[in-house]
Amino acid sequence: AGAGRLPLPLALDHVSMSFDNPTAGVSVPGHFFFVSPGQINVQVPWELAGLTSAQLKVRMQDTVSAVYNLNLNDYAPGIFFVPGGQTLGVVTHADYTVVTPSKPAHSGETVIVFATGVGPVDQPQVSGEAASGQTLANTKTTPTATVASQPAAVIFSGLAPFFVGLNQINLTLPAGLPSGMQPLVLTSNGIASNTVNIPIQ
């Protein structure tokens, strides 16, 4: 089952989840994107910001899972992959068309990278609800980016409007990039993301 509306639901197909930190006195539910027999996609609640761990439990009807100790960090950048695109990152041109080998990016172009976990933002957010499309929420720490090991200028880093928990990073590609698949990495507060590929021409 998948969430068909916003805000994201607290349960899908009789599945719910809780995040607890007894020491901090925090107990909050998860908000669901998707559930299946082998996978759950859930937003880690904003209420856990600043904590280093939480106890996670999954409930399915009257059955409760064992407790899982989840490590947390305010900075855990991860760039999304194109489904079935092997290591191709979710990177778009300015018109939001995806950068692909048949429609590559060019040196000096400004592209949009979609990621998560880039860090706290400068406006309060509500778990399960989409980021505002009127007032942009900027990350408090601007990440750095490299393409083909060369620095790329980050001109915006924040929450993608109208999406839940999705970071948008607008960056200008460096001049003189070699053609072909080139590695892209984000680093936020000293923590590097996974490496994805971006096609360059």
N, C-alpha and C positions, 0 to 999 in steps of 0.2 A: 504494500500500500504506500502511496505517496501523498504528501500534503497537497491539497488542492486549493488552499486559500491562505491568506495572511490575516492575523498573526498565525505563526506555526502552532499546530495543536499540541496539547500536553500528552496525548495518547494517539496511537494509530493501530488499528486492527487488534485492539485489546492489549497493546504493549505500552508500558509507561516506564519512566526511569527517574531515579532521584540522585542528587548530588549532595553529599553531606560533609560538613566539617564541624564535628562536635566542639572542638576547642574554640573555634571562632563563632559558634552558635549559628551556623548557616546551614539551612536545609532547603533546597530549592529543586523544582522539577526540571527535567529536560524538555526542550521543544523539538518536535520531530520533523525531519524532512522526508524520511523514507524508512520502511522496515521490510525485511524479507527473512526467510528461514536462516540465512547465514550472515546478515549484515543489517546494522542500524546506523542511520545517518542522523545525528542529533547535534543541536547547538549547545556548546558548553556555556552555561548561563553567565551573563555579565556580572552577576552578584558574586562570583568567585574571584573577581579581579584582586590581585595582590596576595592571594593564597598560594601555597606551594603544593597542596595536595587536597584531594577530596575522596570520599568513599562513594563508590558508584554501585547502584543496585538496579537490576532490571526486573520488572514485574510483568508477567503475562497471565492475565486473568487472576487466579488465586495462587499462582506459583511465583516465588521470588528467588532470584539467583543468589549465588554466593556474593559476598562483598568484594569488589575489586578496588584496590588502592590506586587511584589515578594521580600521577605526578602532574603538576601544573606549573606554568611559567607565563608571565604576562607577554613574553616574546617567544614565539615559536613559529617563525615564518615558513609557509609552505605554498609553493606555486602549484596551481591546478594543472592537470594534464588534459589534453583533448582526448575524449573517449576513443579508444582504438587507435590512437595516434602514436603509440609507443612512447617516446620521450618528448613528444611535441607539447610545448606549454600552451596554456590558454592565453594567447596574446592576440590583440586585435589592432587593426589600423584605426585611425581617428574616426572612421565611419562605422566602427564596431564590426566590420567583417574580419573574420579570423585570419591571422597570418598563417599561410600554408605554403608548401613547396610550389604550388601553382600560382599563389598570390603572395610572394615573399615581401619582407620588409626591405628597406633601403637605408644605407648609411645616412645619418642626419635626420631620419624620420622620427616623429614622435609617435610612440605606440602605447598601448594600454595593456598592462599585465594584471591578471586576476589571481589573487592569492588569499590566504587567511593567516591569522596569527601574527600580523605585523606589529601589533602592540596597542596599548590604550589610546583612546581618542579624546579629543578636547571637549566633547559634549556628552552628557548622560544618555545612555541607551537603555531600551527596555528589551529584555530577553524575548525572543520570538517575533519581534516586530521589525519591519523593514526600516532601513536608514532613510532619513528625510531626503527628499528631492529638492527642497528649497534651500536649506542651510546645510552646507557640506560639513561633515565631521572629519577633521584632519587627525592623523596620528600624531601623538605628542612627540614621538621620535621619528625623524625622517630617515627611512632606510637608504642604504647605498645599493647600487646595482652595477654589475659588470656583465658585459657581453663580449665573448671571445677574450676574456680576461682584461678587457679595457673598460674603464669607468664610463658609465652612462649617467647623464644628468637627470635626477629625479625632480620633476616639476610639480607633482601632486602625489600625496599619499594619504589615503583615508578610506572611509567606507563607501562602497558603491551605492549610489542612490537607488532606492526601491528594492534592495536585496537585504537578506538577513545574514549578518556575519561575514560578508564578502568584502575583502579589501581590493581597492583599485589603485594601481600605481602607474601614473603617467610618466614615461621617461623618454628622453631623446637619445637615440642611438648615436654612438660615437662615429666620427668620420673615418673612412678608410677601412671599414670592416671587410674581412675576406668573405667571398661568396660561399654559399652552402650552409649546412646546419651548424649553428654556433651556440655554445653553451651560455645560458643566462642564469645568474644567481643573484638573489636579494640577500642583504645582510641587515638585520635590525638589532640594535643594542648589542652588537658584537656576535649575534647568533646568525649563522648562515642558513639559508633555505636549502631545499633540495635543488638539484640542477635539472633544468629543462632545456630543450633545444628550440631555437628560433631560426627559421629559414631566412637567409640574407641573399640579396642579389646585388 
